[in-house]
Amino acid sequence: MRKLLAASALSLVALASATPAAFAGKADDTLNIVWERELENVDSYFNTAREGIIVSRMTWDALLYRDPATMAYKPLIAKSYKWIDDTTLEFELNEGLTFHDGEELDADDVVFTYNWVSNPDNGVKTQRNVNWIKSAKKLGKYKVQVMLKAPFPAALEFVAGSVSIYPKDYYEKVGPKGMALKPVGSGPYKITELEPGRKIVWEKFDGYMQGSPKGTPAIGKIVQRTIPERNTQIAELLSGRADWMWRVPADQADRLSSSGRVQIVNEQTFRIGYITMDAAGTTGDTPLKDVRVRQAISHAIDREGIVKALVRGKSAVVDAACFPSQVGCTAAVQKYAYDPAKAKALLAEAGYPDGFSIDFYAYRNRDYAEAMAGFLGQVGIKTNFNYLKYAALRDKIRGKQVPMAFMTWGSYSINDVSAITSHFFTHGKDDLALDPKVKENLVIGDTTVDLAVRKEAYGKALNMISENAYWLPLWSYNTNYAFSNDVNFTPTSDEIPRFFTASWK
């Protein structure tokens, strides 16, 4: 299959080289972007796709903005914020902001939005984005308080991303259906044309706020088209009918780069791979209950070699159960260098000098999984390999039927340890360690706004996870972006393309 895709990409390069460039974006100040997924609803509260996040950040603004380079929270609609206590946030708003329809943006819009999305009866699709909100109240025309249901310091991540502020008067009038057909926001671009699931046209919003941390949009018009076939996307890009695409497989990216007609830029993402092991014995009395066996597995796999040979790009080995930039993540944990001799010694010490057999599952990147199984085989661990679809494997893990699996997690692009480590190690459905001390420290980190306390607690939890080899963290993932030589575009590790920062060369 890989050879077939590579040949297809090569033939498209040849085809495009014989086709004159057309519809060049720079000439008419129009950036043409293509992606494959249909986005049926552009209302940011009623879709779950990553493409929906892209649309949201283009069209709407939130109270705060997380700088993707520094990961710092910066004022956006709000000009300042502070924690009043562990469950109350207070915001002073910028004055003079307007929505795309000319309506002023003030405290009424913020309070309406927070109270509307936090009401479960209104059916916001991704409840984790809003279910931490208790209510919001107006303190003045440009001052609001947001009350949380419980201490939740990661709330700032959602304030700075997922909770876009909607115009009260317009949304009360048209509702979700009207917003899905004729969106109105306050972001750097306004939607001027929409064919649901097929096409979106944005134009630069001339009334956008001065001094926004998002910057001042440079490109006049952005046109998005949905093209399900990747090879068709490549043909559009090479012929000049498109200026940008993403998620290009490595072999196709190499050939596109060699054409000289487009730029290929690679960036790592928040997604990391890991091997989860049933340390608690929920699947039965397996060798994985012995910490020495789990440590042997951790030493047996050449993670660096797999990254260099297969994962490639800007991916890097990770040692802690989190993405390095996430608040509370630390690299100061026990590390497991590739050492097959040490792995064999640990197995012998645990009573398995000749190794053992174990069921090993995966749902993606079969070649990565097979490489890991090969390394395990070299130290005597025979894997009975099972390759399933994600939903089926997730359900088997939660049904306590999987002793060991190669999995991945993207943290929903949330830059906080609570979005990954706390999800898997606080005795929830995906926790195969069930360590009460790990849970205790994660809960401390999850429920205080004191950053020093959070970091200390998360550090303790991450060290216990590593020392006990409950997981073997593997590597970060990466994405290839392909775009016109005329375009300045910078991808970010949270895998949210920000076209409002793009410009022409």
Buried (B, 14 or more C-beta within 10 A) or exposed (E): EEEEBBEBBBEBBEEBEEEEEEBBBBEEEBBBBBBBEEBEBBBBBBBEBBBBBBBBBBBBBBBBBBEBEEBEBBBBBBBEBEBEEBBEBBBBBBEEBBBBEEBBBBBBBBBBBBBBBBEEEBEBBBEEBBBBBBBBEBEEEBBBBBBBEEBBBBBBBBBBBBBBBBBBBBBEEBEBEBBBEBBBBBBBBBBEEBEBEEEBBBBBBEBBBEEBBBBEBBBBBBBBBBBEEBBBBBBBBBBBBBBBBBBBEBBBBBBBBEBEBBBBBBBBBBBBBBBBBBBBBBBEEBBBBBBBBBBBBBBBBBBEEBBEEBBBBBBBBBBBBBBBBBBBBBEEBBEBEBBBEBBBBBBBBBEBEEBBEBBBBBBBBEEBBBBBBEBBEBBBBEBEBBBBEEEEBBBBBEEBBBBBBBBBBBBBBBBBBBBBBBBBBBBEEBBBBBBEEBBBBBBBBBBBBBEEBBBBBBBBBBBBBBEBBBBBBBBBBBBBBBBBEBBEBEBBBBBBBBBBBBEBE
